[in-house]
């Protein structure tokens, strides 16, 4: 590794969250969407986030042969599982695409029957927190994340460390390096007025996918975590329940991803 090469902060983020305060919640997730996940509340500490990321990274690298620079399409709802898959892909050194991409070697999705990328391997993600196998019918050759992920090692050792100059992001027709994405997240935090250690609630629009609004959900989450903060993510949030949740979760700022935060909850 060259002496002036800088390891990607995106790749280092899971370890940084775990090291800073391993038991503090880093993402708290509420699901108000119709379906099997309705009513779920999931809370992941920094240590648990790092564990999920390591398992997903091992699956990508060891079972699917994803290497630094490969493109991984992330086709998931605005959901806590989308977050660890994004972090896992960056840990491997892959480029995350939040839209269909003909270069993709892997597509991570909750709707495998809709994948139309020739040659890409498919990871079928079951959204329910306690799922231990695919809940959506025929897999047709896709990898069953729920069945395979928990058997993966809890530690990931990359063969080739990602670099800040590597491409890391494709969304809205734009491709960014890891360093450029890091800069975007820093600008977002400054524009939103977020301070160190904030507890930020993010409420995507009903039915939103993780790629909505140019990937604003991931940008916001990364921006908050770079400030050693934590995220409360609400999927298809019930407006009548939000104020009570903000109080219970000690939220300091709330907004839709990419939007200007409202007055303090």
C-alpha positions as CSV (number, residue, x, y, z in Angstrom):
1,X,0.0,0.0,0.0
2,X,1.4,3.4,-1.0
3,X,2.5,5.7,1.8
4,X,0.1,8.5,0.7
5,X,-2.9,6.2,0.3
6,X,-5.8,6.9,2.6
7,X,-8.1,4.1,3.7
8,X,-11.7,5.0,2.9
9,X,-13.6,6.5,5.8
10,X,-16.7,4.7,4.5
11,X,-14.9,1.4,4.9
12,X,-13.8,2.3,8.4
13,X,-17.1,3.6,9.7
14,X,-18.5,0.4,11.2
15,X,-15.4,-0.1,13.3
16,X,-15.4,3.6,14.3
17,X,-19.0,3.4,15.5
18,X,-18.3,0.2,17.5
19,X,-15.1,1.7,19.0
20,X,-16.5,5.1,20.0
21,X,-19.3,3.6,22.3
22,X,-20.1,0.0,21.4
23,X,-23.4,-0.2,23.3
24,X,-24.9,3.1,22.4
25,X,-27.8,2.9,19.9
26,X,-26.7,3.9,16.4
27,X,-29.9,3.1,14.5
28,X,-33.4,2.7,15.9
29,X,-36.0,1.6,13.4
30,X,-39.8,1.8,13.5
31,X,-41.9,0.1,10.8
32,X,-45.4,1.3,10.2
33,X,-45.6,-0.1,6.7
34,X,-48.4,-2.6,5.9
35,X,-47.2,-6.2,5.8
36,X,-45.2,-8.6,7.8
37,X,-42.9,-6.0,9.3
38,X,-45.6,-3.7,10.6
39,X,-45.1,-2.8,14.3
40,X,-41.4,-3.7,14.4
41,X,-39.0,-1.7,16.5
42,X,-35.3,-2.6,16.0
43,X,-32.4,-1.0,17.8
44,X,-28.8,-1.7,16.8
45,X,-25.8,-0.5,18.8
46,X,-22.5,0.3,17.2
47,X,-21.2,-3.1,18.0
48,X,-24.2,-4.8,16.5
49,X,-24.1,-2.6,13.3
50,X,-20.4,-3.7,12.9
51,X,-21.4,-7.3,13.3
52,X,-24.1,-7.2,10.6
53,X,-21.7,-5.4,8.3
54,X,-19.0,-8.0,8.8
55,X,-21.4,-10.8,8.1
56,X,-22.7,-9.2,4.9
57,X,-19.2,-8.3,3.8
58,X,-18.1,-11.9,4.2
59,X,-21.0,-13.1,2.1
60,X,-20.2,-10.6,-0.6
61,X,-16.5,-11.4,-0.7
62,X,-16.4,-15.1,0.0
63,X,-19.6,-16.5,-1.5
64,X,-20.1,-14.0,-4.3
65,X,-16.5,-13.1,-5.1
66,X,-17.1,-9.3,-5.0
67,X,-13.9,-7.4,-5.3
68,X,-12.8,-3.8,-4.9
69,X,-14.3,-1.8,-7.7
70,X,-17.2,-4.1,-8.5
71,X,-20.7,-2.7,-8.7
72,X,-23.3,-3.8,-6.2
73,X,-26.9,-2.7,-6.8
74,X,-28.8,-1.9,-3.6
75,X,-32.6,-2.3,-4.3
76,X,-34.3,-2.2,-0.9
77,X,-36.8,-0.1,0.9
78,X,-35.8,2.7,3.3
79,X,-35.1,0.0,5.9
80,X,-32.5,-0.8,8.5
81,X,-31.2,-3.7,6.4
82,X,-30.4,-1.4,3.5
83,X,-28.0,0.5,5.8
84,X,-25.8,-2.5,6.7
85,X,-25.7,-3.8,3.2
86,X,-24.4,-0.4,2.0
87,X,-21.8,-0.3,4.7
88,X,-20.8,-3.9,3.9
89,X,-20.4,-3.2,0.2
90,X,-18.1,-0.2,1.0
91,X,-16.2,-2.4,3.4
92,X,-15.4,-4.8,0.5
93,X,-14.5,-1.8,-1.7
94,X,-17.5,-2.1,-4.0
95,X,-19.4,0.7,-5.7
96,X,-23.0,1.0,-4.5
97,X,-25.5,1.7,-7.2
98,X,-28.9,2.8,-6.1
99,X,-30.4,2.3,-9.6
100,X,-30.2,-0.5,-12.2
101,X,-26.7,-0.8,-13.5
102,X,-25.6,-3.1,-16.3
103,X,-22.1,-3.4,-14.7
104,X,-23.5,-4.9,-11.5
105,X,-22.1,-8.2,-10.3
106,X,-24.6,-8.5,-7.4
107,X,-28.1,-7.1,-6.8
108,X,-29.2,-7.0,-3.2
109,X,-33.0,-6.8,-3.2
110,X,-36.3,-7.7,-1.5
111,X,-37.9,-8.3,-4.9
112,X,-35.6,-10.8,-6.6
113,X,-38.3,-11.8,-9.2
114,X,-37.9,-8.3,-10.7
115,X,-34.1,-8.4,-11.3
116,X,-33.2,-8.1,-15.0
117,X,-29.4,-7.6,-14.9
118,X,-27.7,-10.2,-17.0
119,X,-25.0,-12.1,-15.2
120,X,-25.6,-10.6,-11.8
121,X,-25.9,-12.7,-8.7
122,X,-29.0,-11.9,-6.6
123,X,-29.2,-11.7,-2.8
124,X,-32.8,-12.0,-1.7
125,X,-33.4,-10.0,1.5
126,X,-36.3,-10.9,3.8
127,X,-37.3,-7.7,5.7
128,X,-38.8,-9.2,8.9
129,X,-36.4,-8.9,11.8
130,X,-36.8,-12.6,12.9
131,X,-36.9,-14.1,9.4
132,X,-34.6,-17.2,9.1
133,X,-35.4,-18.0,5.5
134,X,-36.9,-16.3,2.5
135,X,-40.5,-15.4,3.0
136,X,-41.4,-14.4,-0.6
137,X,-41.9,-17.7,-2.5
138,X,-39.5,-19.1,-5.2
139,X,-35.9,-17.8,-5.1
140,X,-35.1,-19.1,-8.6
141,X,-31.3,-19.3,-7.8
142,X,-31.0,-16.3,-5.6
143,X,-29.0,-16.4,-2.4
144,X,-31.3,-16.5,0.7
145,X,-29.9,-13.8,2.9
146,X,-31.9,-14.8,6.0
147,X,-30.6,-18.4,5.8
148,X,-27.0,-17.6,4.8
149,X,-26.1,-14.4,6.6
150,X,-26.0,-15.6,10.3
151,X,-23.6,-18.4,9.5
152,X,-21.0,-15.8,8.2
153,X,-18.0,-14.9,10.4
154,X,-18.4,-11.9,12.8
155,X,-15.1,-10.4,11.6
156,X,-14.2,-9.3,8.1
157,X,-10.6,-9.0,6.9
158,X,-10.5,-7.4,3.4
159,X,-8.0,-8.8,0.9
160,X,-7.6,-5.3,-0.6
161,X,-8.3,-2.3,1.6
162,X,-10.6,0.3,-0.1
163,X,-9.1,3.7,-0.9
164,X,-10.7,7.2,-0.5
165,X,-10.0,7.7,-4.2
166,X,-12.1,4.7,-5.2
167,X,-15.5,5.0,-6.8
168,X,-18.1,4.3,-4.2
169,X,-21.5,5.6,-5.2
170,X,-23.8,5.8,-8.2
171,X,-27.2,7.5,-7.8
172,X,-29.2,9.9,-9.9
173,X,-26.9,9.4,-12.8
174,X,-23.9,10.7,-10.7
175,X,-20.8,8.7,-9.7
176,X,-18.8,9.7,-6.7
177,X,-15.5,8.6,-5.1
178,X,-15.5,7.7,-1.4
179,X,-13.8,11.0,-0.7
180,X,-16.4,13.0,-2.7
181,X,-19.2,11.2,-0.9
182,X,-17.6,11.9,2.5
183,X,-17.5,15.6,1.5
184,X,-21.1,15.6,0.5
185,X,-22.1,14.1,3.9
186,X,-20.1,16.8,5.6
187,X,-21.8,19.5,3.7
188,X,-25.2,18.0,4.4
189,X,-24.4,18.0,8.2
190,X,-23.4,21.6,8.0
191,X,-26.5,22.6,6.0
192,X,-28.8,20.8,8.4
193,X,-27.1,22.3,11.4
194,X,-26.3,18.9,13.0
195,X,-23.9,18.9,15.9
196,X,-21.7,16.2,17.4
197,X,-23.7,13.4,19.0
198,X,-27.1,14.4,17.6
199,X,-30.0,11.9,17.6
200,X,-31.6,12.5,14.2
201,X,-35.0,11.1,13.1
202,X,-35.3,10.4,9.4
203,X,-38.8,9.9,8.0
204,X,-38.8,9.0,4.3
205,X,-41.9,9.4,2.2
206,X,-44.4,6.4,2.3
207,X,-43.1,3.6,0.1
208,X,-39.7,5.1,-0.4
209,X,-36.8,3.0,-1.6
210,X,-33.2,3.6,-0.4
211,X,-32.4,5.2,-3.7
212,X,-35.1,7.8,-3.4
213,X,-34.0,11.5,-3.8
214,X,-30.5,10.5,-4.9
215,X,-29.9,8.3,-1.9
216,X,-30.6,11.0,0.6
217,X,-31.3,8.5,3.4
218,X,-27.8,7.0,3.2
219,X,-26.2,10.5,2.9
220,X,-28.1,11.7,6.0
221,X,-27.2,8.6,8.0
222,X,-23.6,8.8,7.1
223,X,-23.5,12.5,7.9
224,X,-25.0,11.9,11.4
225,X,-22.6,9.0,12.1
226,X,-19.6,11.0,11.0
227,X,-20.5,13.3,13.9
228,X,-20.7,10.3,16.3
229,X,-24.5,10.6,16.4
230,X,-27.4,8.2,16.0
231,X,-30.4,7.8,13.7
232,X,-34.0,7.0,14.3
233,X,-35.5,5.7,11.0
234,X,-39.2,5.5,10.6
235,X,-40.7,3.6,7.6
236,X,-44.1,4.8,6.4
237,X,-44.3,6.7,9.6
238,X,-47.7,7.3,11.2
239,X,-47.9,11.1,11.7
240,X,-50.0,10.8,14.8
241,X,-47.3,8.7,16.5
242,X,-44.2,10.8,15.6
243,X,-44.2,13.4,18.4
244,X,-44.5,10.7,21.1
245,X,-41.7,8.7,19.5
246,X,-39.4,11.7,19.3
247,X,-39.9,12.3,23.0
248,X,-39.3,8.6,23.9
249,X,-36.2,8.4,21.7
250,X,-34.8,11.8,22.8
251,X,-34.6,12.9,19.2
252,X,-32.8,16.3,18.8
253,X,-33.6,16.8,15.0
254,X,-36.2,15.4,12.6
255,X,-36.7,15.6,8.9
256,X,-37.4,13.7,5.7
257,X,-34.1,12.6,4.1
258,X,-32.4,15.4,2.4
259,X,-34.8,18.1,3.7
260,X,-34.3,20.9,6.1
261,X,-34.9,19.8,9.6
262,X,-38.0,21.2,11.3
263,X,-37.7,23.1,14.6
264,X,-36.4,20.9,17.4
265,X,-38.9,18.2,18.4
